[in-house]
Amino acid sequence: MTTLTLIGKADCHLCDVAREVVEAVLADLPDDIADGVEVDERSILEDPALYEVWWEKVPVVLIDGHLLGHWRIAPDRLRAALIAAG
């Protein structure tokens, strides 16, 4: 199982865009890879430790705990990372 963590906050336009990118990439992946991805959305407003680390970089995408990117997430890069992890 691959864990994709999307760290953001409510009322964040870039977070909404990142969520759309994640959803589109997952929808486009082969089923055997997409079915092995668990998406874990977390809010910096609900977790002080996340806030301390990521407050000025949201949205943030982690793949199995490793930083893939922040602010703007490139679909091609996300797709490649999920395929490599799967």
Secondary structure as the mmCIF struct_conf table of DSSP 4:
data_model
#
loop_
_struct_conf.conf_type_id
_struct_conf.id
_struct_conf.beg_label_comp_id
_struct_conf.beg_label_asym_id
_struct_conf.beg_label_seq_id
_struct_conf.end_label_comp_id
_struct_conf.end_label_asym_id
_struct_conf.end_label_seq_id
STRN STRN1 THR A 2 GLY A 8
TURN_TY1_P TURN_TY1_P1 ALA A 10 ASP A 11
HELX_RH_AL_P HELX_RH_AL_P1 HIS A 13 ASP A 28
BEND BEND1 LEU A 29 LEU A 29
HELX_RH_AL_P HELX_RH_AL_P2 ASP A 31 ALA A 34
TURN_TY1_P TURN_TY1_P2 ASP A 35 GLY A 36
STRN STRN2 VAL A 37 SER A 43
TURN_TY1_P TURN_TY1_P3 ILE A 44 GLU A 46
HELX_RH_AL_P HELX_RH_AL_P3 PRO A 48 TRP A 54
TURN_TY1_P TURN_TY1_P4 TRP A 55 LYS A 57
BEND BEND2 PRO A 59 PRO A 59
STRN STRN3 VAL A 60 ILE A 63
TURN_TY1_P TURN_TY1_P5 ASP A 64 GLY A 65
STRN STRN4 HIS A 66 HIS A 70
BEND BEND3 TRP A 71 ARG A 72
HELX_RH_AL_P HELX_RH_AL_P4 PRO A 75 ALA A 85
#
